[in-house]
Amino acid sequence: MRPMLEVSTDYGYSVAIHENDLTSLIDEQLKLLRISRAELRRCFADGVKLMQGKTESDRVRPCADEIRDGKWNVNLVQYSKRGGPVLKGRQHCRATFQ
């Protein structure tokens, strides 16, 4: 499985950020997500640690949510077999902004 972190947004969807996206995100994109580059890297590292030993059959993914004033928390979120890696009712997009 390719390392990935799902970051929640205020816009009603989450953004999937893959390892190779970490260096290509620009400041404007980080501002839209309301997360600093350092905090995003920390969250990504936390997600990688949480995913150690997990397989695709575990059906979990690391998700980062802002808990208060710029502080972020990363948890594993389980998804259903039928729904795929995205929870029903939520949009999912890559970390490429237009």
C-alpha positions in Angstrom: 0.0 0.0 0.0 1.3 3.4 -0.9 1.6 5.8 2.1 -1.3 8.3 2.2 -3.0 10.6 4.6 -6.6 11.9 4.3 -7.0 15.5 5.5 -10.4 16.8 6.4 -11.5 20.2 5.1 -14.1 22.8 5.8 -15.6 22.2 2.4 -17.3 18.9 3.1 -14.7 16.6 1.5 -11.3 15.2 2.4 -8.1 15.5 0.5 -5.9 12.5 0.0 -2.2 13.4 0.2 0.3 10.8 -0.9 4.0 10.7 0.0 5.1 12.3 -3.3 2.6 15.2 -2.8 4.4 16.4 0.4 7.1 18.2 -1.5 4.9 19.5 -4.4 2.2 21.3 -2.3 2.4 25.0 -2.5 1.7 27.5 0.3 -1.7 28.4 -1.1 -2.8 24.8 -1.0 -1.7 24.4 2.6 -3.6 27.6 3.4 -6.8 26.1 1.9 -6.3 23.1 4.2 -5.5 25.3 7.2 -2.4 23.3 8.0 1.3 24.2 8.2 3.9 22.2 6.2 5.5 21.1 9.5 2.1 19.9 10.9 1.3 18.1 7.7 4.6 16.2 7.8 4.0 15.3 11.4 0.5 14.1 10.7 1.8 12.1 7.7 4.5 10.4 9.9 1.8 9.6 12.5 -0.3 8.1 9.8 2.6 5.9 8.5 3.2 4.7 12.1 -0.5 3.9 12.6 -0.6 1.9 9.3 2.4 -0.3 10.3 1.2 -3.9 10.1 -2.0 -3.1 8.4 -3.0 -4.6 5.1 -5.7 -3.7 2.5 -7.9 -6.3 4.0 -8.0 -4.3 7.2 -9.9 -1.6 5.3 -8.5 1.3 7.3 -6.8 4.6 6.3 -5.2 7.4 8.3 -7.3 10.5 8.6 -6.2 13.9 10.0 -8.7 16.2 11.6 -8.1 19.6 13.2 -9.1 19.3 16.9 -8.4 22.9 18.0 -6.6 26.0 16.9 -4.1 24.5 14.4 -3.7 21.3 16.4 -4.3 18.1 14.3 -5.0 14.5 15.4 -4.5 11.4 13.2 -6.7 8.3 13.6 -7.3 5.2 11.6 -10.8 5.2 10.1 -12.3 2.0 8.9 -14.3 1.9 5.6 -16.7 -0.7 4.4 -16.0 -3.4 1.8 -18.8 -2.1 -0.4 -18.0 1.6 0.0 -14.4 1.3 -0.9 -11.8 3.6 0.7 -14.2 6.5 0.8 -17.1 6.7 3.3 -20.5 7.0 1.8 -21.7 10.6 1.4 -18.2 12.1 1.4 -16.3 13.3 -1.7 -12.7 12.4 -2.1 -10.1 14.2 -4.1 -6.4 14.2 -4.5 -4.2 17.0 -3.2 -4.0 18.7 -6.6 -5.9 22.0 -6.5 -7.1 23.8 -9.6 
